[in-house]
Amino acid sequence: MREKAVRKAHDMPQSGHLGVEKTFHRLAVAYYWPNMFRNVAKYVKKCDVCQRTKVEQANPAGLMGHRVVKGPWTVVAADIMGQFPKSKSGFAYILVVQDLFTKWIECFALRTANGKKICEALENVVSRWGTPKFFLTDNGTEFANQTLRAFVTERGITHNTIPPYHF
């Protein structure tokens, strides 16, 4: 009976599936059975004509932005790894700096992950490779501080933060 009612509604010229909700409401005017909505949803989702011709109404999943990097050491990304067990010399963090054009990575051992120590390490990068135009980091407190802000402003570097990643 259920299948027959759905088929009957489907065969009516003014009817057609305009989606699960609309098909259900059209049927509900004249018919009722337990789990009717679930049955209509299953039927509409299995409809061969709909599968071949209907355009998906949902927006596409958000795409990652495409970052254009025009040359070596123009866009640099950095992140802190750690806290690790302290080494004999007292180092507990690693600052990882990557050039997004060449994918070259520089790593710096740090005793503390603060703005001052990060700026000292970045000074090494700037003296060796030149001043980047953009500096990408996460929103960590070690990157969001006055010391680093002054460092990038002084050198004309645009500091961009990326949104945090959640599982």
LOTIFI-215393 format. One record per residue (C-alpha): x, y, z; residue number from 0. Coordinates in nm, 3 decimals. Example, Ala and Ser with C-alpha at 12.3 -4.5 7.8 and 13.67 -1.06 7.14 Angstrom:
// LOTIFI-215393
[rec [1.230; -0.450; 0.780]; 0] [rec [1.367; -0.106; 0.714]; 1] 
END
This chain:
// LOTIFI-215393
[rec [0.000; 0.000; 0.000]; 0] [rec [0.278; 0.242; 0.090]; 1] [rec [0.472; 0.181; -0.229]; 2] [rec [0.150; 0.202; -0.428]; 3] [rec [0.061; 0.538; -0.272]; 4] [rec [0.406; 0.677; -0.342]; 5] [rec [0.396; 0.546; -0.701]; 6] [rec [0.047; 0.686; -0.748]; 7] [rec [0.161; 1.029; -0.627]; 8] [rec [0.470; 1.003; -0.848]; 9] [rec [0.263; 0.922; -1.158]; 10] [rec [0.035; 1.222; -1.117]; 11] [rec [0.126; 1.484; -1.380]; 12] [rec [0.136; 1.779; -1.137]; 13] [rec [0.340; 1.585; -0.889]; 14] [rec [0.708; 1.505; -0.932]; 15] [rec [0.970; 1.512; -0.671]; 16] [rec [1.070; 1.852; -0.570]; 17] [rec [1.257; 1.698; -0.284]; 18] [rec [1.168; 1.482; 0.012]; 19] [rec [0.983; 1.751; 0.208]; 20] [rec [0.754; 1.862; -0.076]; 21] [rec [0.679; 1.507; -0.187]; 22] [rec [0.595; 1.412; 0.171]; 23] [rec [0.362; 1.709; 0.214]; 24] [rec [0.184; 1.631; -0.114]; 25] [rec [0.128; 1.273; -0.004]; 26] [rec [0.030; 1.370; 0.350]; 27] [rec [-0.273; 1.558; 0.216]; 28] [rec [-0.436; 1.230; 0.110]; 29] [rec [-0.241; 0.946; 0.275]; 30] [rec [-0.087; 0.838; 0.605]; 31] [rec [0.105; 0.533; 0.726]; 32] [rec [0.359; 0.476; 1.001]; 33] [rec [0.713; 0.586; 0.904]; 34] [rec [0.569; 0.766; 0.603]; 35] [rec [0.838; 1.037; 0.597]; 36] [rec [1.117; 0.781; 0.614]; 37] [rec [0.961; 0.580; 0.330]; 38] [rec [0.918; 0.888; 0.112]; 39] [rec [1.278; 0.994; 0.177]; 40] [rec [1.406; 0.649; 0.083]; 41] [rec [1.191; 0.642; -0.234]; 42] [rec [1.297; 0.989; -0.350]; 43] [rec [1.664; 0.913; -0.286]; 44] [rec [1.641; 0.595; -0.494]; 45] [rec [1.448; 0.756; -0.783]; 46] [rec [1.646; 0.689; -1.102]; 47] [rec [1.519; 0.999; -1.282]; 48] [rec [1.611; 1.222; -0.987]; 49] [rec [1.956; 1.070; -0.956]; 50] [rec [2.026; 1.135; -1.323]; 51] [rec [1.879; 1.482; -1.364]; 52] [rec [1.852; 1.668; -1.034]; 53] [rec [2.119; 1.918; -0.945]; 54] [rec [2.251; 1.899; -0.591]; 55] [rec [2.112; 2.188; -0.388]; 56] [rec [2.370; 2.184; -0.111]; 57] [rec [2.660; 2.424; -0.135]; 58] [rec [2.992; 2.257; -0.209]; 59] [rec [3.217; 2.189; 0.086]; 60] [rec [3.444; 2.479; 0.166]; 61] [rec [3.761; 2.465; -0.035]; 62] [rec [4.100; 2.557; 0.092]; 63] [rec [4.212; 2.893; -0.038]; 64] [rec [4.468; 2.880; -0.315]; 65] [rec [4.778; 3.064; -0.206]; 66] [rec [4.989; 3.206; -0.488]; 67] [rec [5.354; 3.227; -0.391]; 68] [rec [5.557; 3.425; -0.644]; 69] [rec [5.910; 3.345; -0.536]; 70] [rec [6.140; 3.195; -0.277]; 71] [rec [6.117; 3.336; 0.076]; 72] [rec [5.826; 3.570; -0.001]; 73] [rec [5.577; 3.369; 0.204]; 74] [rec [5.707; 3.200; 0.517]; 75] [rec [5.510; 2.986; 0.763]; 76] [rec [5.614; 2.904; 1.119]; 77] [rec [5.498; 2.686; 1.405]; 78] [rec [5.622; 2.577; 1.744]; 79] [rec [5.666; 2.212; 1.836]; 80] [rec [5.688; 2.109; 2.198]; 81] [rec [5.716; 2.118; 2.491]; 82] [rec [5.954; 1.825; 2.474]; 83] [rec [6.162; 1.683; 2.761]; 84] [rec [6.448; 1.926; 2.814]; 85] [rec [6.778; 1.845; 2.648]; 86] [rec [7.107; 1.863; 2.840]; 87] [rec [7.138; 2.221; 2.717]; 88] [rec [6.786; 2.309; 2.833]; 89] [rec [6.612; 2.319; 2.496]; 90] [rec [6.245; 2.212; 2.509]; 91] [rec [6.086; 2.361; 2.193]; 92] [rec [6.149; 2.362; 1.820]; 93] [rec [6.056; 2.653; 1.596]; 94] [rec [5.987; 2.525; 1.245]; 95] [rec [6.003; 2.785; 0.967]; 96] [rec [5.912; 2.688; 0.610]; 97] [rec [5.941; 2.875; 0.282]; 98] [rec [5.616; 2.795; 0.101]; 99] [rec [5.771; 2.833; -0.246]; 100] [rec [6.069; 2.599; -0.217]; 101] [rec [5.935; 2.400; 0.082]; 102] [rec [6.273; 2.457; 0.252]; 103] [rec [6.254; 2.411; 0.627]; 104] [rec [6.466; 2.570; 0.895]; 105] [rec [6.443; 2.444; 1.254]; 106] [rec [6.557; 2.628; 1.565]; 107] [rec [6.589; 2.480; 1.914]; 108] [rec [6.444; 2.710; 2.179]; 109] [rec [6.462; 2.700; 2.557]; 110] [rec [6.138; 2.899; 2.585]; 111] [rec [5.869; 2.961; 2.327]; 112] [rec [5.821; 3.334; 2.363]; 113] [rec [5.820; 3.631; 2.129]; 114] [rec [6.177; 3.737; 2.206]; 115] [rec [6.332; 3.397; 2.128]; 116] [rec [6.117; 3.353; 1.816]; 117] [rec [6.228; 3.696; 1.689]; 118] [rec [6.593; 3.602; 1.745]; 119] [rec [6.545; 3.287; 1.538]; 120] [rec [6.356; 3.477; 1.267]; 121] [rec [6.639; 3.729; 1.252]; 122] [rec [6.859; 3.435; 1.142]; 123] [rec [6.613; 3.353; 0.862]; 124] [rec [6.590; 3.715; 0.750]; 125] [rec [6.969; 3.762; 0.747]; 126] [rec [7.022; 3.440; 0.552]; 127] [rec [6.732; 3.449; 0.301]; 128] [rec [6.599; 3.806; 0.300]; 129] [rec [6.283; 3.961; 0.439]; 130] [rec [5.965; 3.777; 0.348]; 131] [rec [5.650; 3.967; 0.247]; 132] [rec [5.415; 3.742; 0.442]; 133] [rec [5.453; 3.550; 0.766]; 134] [rec [5.193; 3.282; 0.841]; 135] [rec [5.139; 3.138; 1.188]; 136] [rec [4.866; 2.993; 1.403]; 137] [rec [4.698; 3.198; 1.675]; 138] [rec [4.926; 3.071; 1.952]; 139] [rec [5.028; 3.315; 2.224]; 140] [rec [5.391; 3.275; 2.123]; 141] [rec [5.306; 3.439; 1.788]; 142] [rec [5.036; 3.683; 1.905]; 143] [rec [5.240; 3.922; 2.116]; 144] [rec [5.384; 4.273; 2.109]; 145] [rec [5.744; 4.160; 2.047]; 146] [rec [5.662; 3.967; 1.731]; 147] [rec [5.416; 4.235; 1.617]; 148] [rec [5.694; 4.498; 1.646]; 149] [rec [5.940; 4.267; 1.464]; 150] [rec [5.717; 4.221; 1.158]; 151] [rec [5.601; 4.585; 1.152]; 152] [rec [5.961; 4.709; 1.164]; 153] [rec [6.048; 4.499; 0.860]; 154] [rec [5.729; 4.557; 0.660]; 155] [rec [5.617; 4.194; 0.687]; 156] [rec [5.245; 4.115; 0.679]; 157] [rec [5.164; 3.874; 0.962]; 158] [rec [4.867; 3.650; 0.880]; 159] [rec [4.723; 3.396; 1.118]; 160] [rec [4.545; 3.085; 1.006]; 161] [rec [4.238; 2.942; 1.179]; 162] [rec [4.302; 2.665; 1.429]; 163] [rec [4.251; 2.309; 1.309]; 164] [rec [3.998; 2.099; 1.500]; 165] [rec [3.952; 1.724; 1.474]; 166] 
END
